[in-house]
Amino acid sequence: MKSATKKRVIAGVAIVLGGYLMVAAIFALRAELAWRQAVSFRTSGDVERAVRAVRGVFDLYVPGNPRLEEASRLIWNIAMAEEKRGEHPAALAHYRILRSAWIGAHPIEGDRGWIARTEPRIARLSAEPSPDVPALAKRSRAQREAQALAEMRAPRRPYGAWGAVAALGFAGWVGATVGLIVRGFRADGTLVPGAVRWVLGLVVGYGVWILGCLRA
């Protein structure tokens, strides 16, 4: 590898890692603040705001953040308590929030069992007869529950608009990284005046990619 190319690659990698660490630090800080709010609201009995804060933790996901697991346990416990009290619509909504968060995070974090734990409960609660869907009322509860569970466990197809956002963000992140390495440096390894747009591109692209994965 030529000296000038080597300098470009090293400088590019350093900037990419620096950009990632900067975005990760910002996301982690905001997730920490959201988590503390969630705990505070839960302690005071304000479930609605606690759940909203937990969703903030999910939305600010950074790989390896331990608050993801803690936030999952908190909203799981909220949903369980609501289900026991017979507040089924609220419990169903909160189980779905938890499942959706892990649908987005599990490709990176791995399967920690949250999807498998929420799906049977979602299926059971969503199987309750609804006057808005009279056709479902003709089926037995077991049939409705089995159908709901089968639909959730079916192979997941492309995620629609948010999947496109995630793909676009990833492409932007990779493209900006390549652009920075190839066109962002002089032969001596110093940044060219317009390199900042490549740096911003990779930071924004990474953020959009993570957001799309979580929302998909």
C-alpha distance (Angstrom), angle and dihedral (degrees) to the residues before:
residue distance angle dihedral
M1 . . .
K2 3.79 . .
S3 3.78 117.0 .
A4 3.81 94.0 -116.8
T5 3.82 92.4 49.0
K6 3.78 91.2 46.5
K7 3.79 90.9 53.1
R8 3.80 90.3 50.3
V9 3.78 93.0 51.0
I10 3.80 93.6 46.6
A11 3.80 92.8 46.9
G12 3.80 91.2 45.1
V13 3.79 93.3 50.5
A14 3.80 90.3 47.6
I15 3.80 91.7 52.2
V16 3.81 92.8 45.4
L17 3.79 91.3 51.3
G18 3.78 90.8 44.4
G19 3.79 91.1 50.4
Y20 3.79 91.9 48.7
L21 3.80 92.4 48.5
M22 3.79 90.9 48.7
V23 3.81 93.3 51.3
A24 3.82 91.3 42.3
A25 3.80 91.4 50.9
I26 3.81 92.5 49.9
F27 3.81 92.4 47.4
A28 3.81 92.3 45.3
L29 3.81 92.3 50.0
R30 3.79 92.9 49.7
A31 3.81 90.8 44.9
E32 3.79 89.5 52.2
L33 3.79 91.0 52.1
A34 3.81 90.6 47.7
W35 3.80 90.2 49.8
R36 3.79 92.8 51.8
Q37 3.80 89.2 49.7
A38 3.80 90.1 50.3
V39 3.79 92.0 52.6
S40 3.79 91.8 46.2
F41 3.80 93.6 49.5
R42 3.80 91.9 45.2
T43 3.80 91.0 51.3
S44 3.79 91.0 50.8
G45 3.80 91.8 48.4
D46 3.80 96.5 -111.6
V47 3.79 96.7 136.3
E48 3.80 96.6 169.9
R49 3.80 93.7 56.7
A50 3.80 91.4 40.7
V51 3.80 90.1 56.8
R52 3.79 90.9 46.4
A53 3.80 89.4 53.2
V54 3.82 91.2 47.8
R55 3.78 89.0 53.7
G56 3.79 86.5 54.2
V57 3.80 89.2 56.9
F58 3.81 89.5 51.3
D59 3.79 93.2 46.9
L60 3.81 91.4 50.7
Y61 3.77 93.0 51.5
V62 3.80 117.5 160.2
P63 3.82 119.6 180.0
G64 3.79 110.4 -96.9
N65 3.80 97.3 17.2
P66 3.85 106.4 145.7
R67 3.81 90.9 -153.6
L68 3.80 89.0 74.9
E69 3.80 91.0 69.3
E70 3.80 93.5 41.8
A71 3.81 92.1 48.8
S72 3.80 88.9 49.6
R73 3.79 91.5 54.5
L74 3.79 91.5 47.6
I75 3.81 96.1 52.8
W76 3.83 90.2 41.1
N77 3.80 90.2 56.0
I78 3.80 90.8 47.0
A79 3.81 91.2 51.8
M80 3.81 92.4 45.9
A81 3.79 91.5 52.1
E82 3.81 91.3 48.2
E83 3.78 91.4 49.6
K84 3.82 91.5 51.7
R85 3.81 90.0 50.6
G86 3.79 90.5 51.8
E87 3.82 93.8 -110.2
H88 3.77 90.6 136.4
P89 3.84 101.5 161.1
A90 3.81 91.1 53.9
A91 3.80 92.6 44.6
L92 3.80 91.3 48.8
A93 3.81 91.8 50.9
H94 3.79 92.0 50.0
Y95 3.80 94.8 47.0
R96 3.79 87.3 52.0
I97 3.80 91.7 51.4
L98 3.80 89.9 53.1
R99 3.79 93.5 46.8
S100 3.80 92.6 48.0
A101 3.80 91.3 50.7
W102 3.79 91.1 55.1
I103 3.78 94.1 42.9
G104 3.80 84.8 63.2
A105 3.80 97.9 38.9
H106 3.80 103.0 39.6
P107 3.84 96.9 80.6
I108 3.81 87.1 63.6
E109 3.81 103.3 26.2
G110 3.78 97.5 37.5
D111 3.79 127.6 -129.0
R112 3.80 109.9 -51.3
G113 3.78 94.1 171.6
W114 3.80 99.5 -99.6
I115 3.80 95.0 116.3
A116 3.80 92.0 49.6
R117 3.82 91.1 46.8
T118 3.79 96.0 50.2
E119 3.79 100.4 42.2
P120 3.84 98.6 69.3
R121 3.80 90.4 48.2
I122 3.79 92.2 47.6
A123 3.79 89.8 48.9
R124 3.81 92.5 49.2
L125 3.80 94.7 47.8
S126 3.80 95.2 41.9
A127 3.82 89.7 51.0
E128 3.79 91.5 70.4
P129 3.83 111.5 114.2
S130 3.78 114.7 -93.5
P131 3.81 124.6 -160.0
D132 3.80 87.3 -148.3
V133 3.82 91.4 64.3
P134 3.82 107.0 40.9
A135 3.82 92.7 170.9
L136 3.79 90.7 66.3
A137 3.80 91.6 53.3
K138 3.80 89.1 66.9
R139 3.79 90.7 64.4
S140 3.77 124.5 75.8
R141 3.77 118.9 -102.6
A142 3.81 90.2 -111.6
Q143 3.80 90.5 54.2
R144 3.79 92.7 49.5
E145 3.79 91.4 47.8
A146 3.80 92.5 48.3
Q147 3.78 91.3 49.2
A148 3.80 92.8 49.9
L149 3.80 91.4 49.0
A150 3.80 92.5 47.2
E151 3.80 91.3 51.1
M152 3.79 92.1 51.7
R153 3.80 92.9 47.2
A154 3.78 95.9 45.6
P155 3.82 115.2 113.2
R156 3.76 107.1 -76.8
R157 3.75 114.6 -115.5
P158 3.79 126.7 -153.7
Y159 3.77 109.0 -54.5
G160 3.78 100.2 -121.0
A161 3.78 120.4 -134.0
W162 3.80 96.8 -4.5
G163 3.79 90.5 47.2
A164 3.79 87.8 55.4
V165 3.81 89.3 49.2
A166 3.81 90.5 52.4
A167 3.81 91.8 48.5
L168 3.79 91.1 47.3
G169 3.80 91.7 49.2
F170 3.79 92.4 49.0
A171 3.79 91.7 48.1
G172 3.80 90.1 48.5
W173 3.80 91.6 49.1
V174 3.81 93.3 50.3
G175 3.79 93.1 41.1
A176 3.80 93.2 50.2
T177 3.80 90.8 47.9
V178 3.80 92.1 52.0
G179 3.80 90.8 43.7
L180 3.79 91.1 51.4
I181 3.79 93.2 51.1
V182 3.80 95.2 43.7
R183 3.80 102.2 36.9
G184 3.79 107.0 13.3
F185 3.80 98.9 76.0
R186 3.76 138.9 61.1
A187 3.79 120.8 -131.7
D188 3.81 90.4 -93.2
G189 3.83 91.6 56.4
T190 3.80 97.9 -105.4
L191 3.80 121.3 130.4
V192 3.79 120.3 -97.6
P193 3.85 115.4 -128.6
G194 3.81 93.6 -103.4
A195 3.82 96.1 48.8
V196 3.77 91.7 101.2
R197 3.81 90.3 76.1
W198 3.80 90.2 59.4
V199 3.80 90.9 48.9
L200 3.80 91.3 50.0
G201 3.78 89.5 45.9
L202 3.78 94.1 56.0
V203 3.82 92.5 45.3
V204 3.81 92.9 48.7
G205 3.81 92.0 41.9
Y206 3.79 91.7 53.5
G207 3.79 91.9 48.6
V208 3.81 92.6 48.8
W209 3.80 90.9 47.8
I210 3.81 92.9 53.5
L211 3.81 91.8 44.3
G212 3.80 91.7 50.4
C213 3.82 91.8 49.0
L214 3.79 91.5 51.8
R215 3.80 95.3 45.9
A216 3.80 97.0 41.9
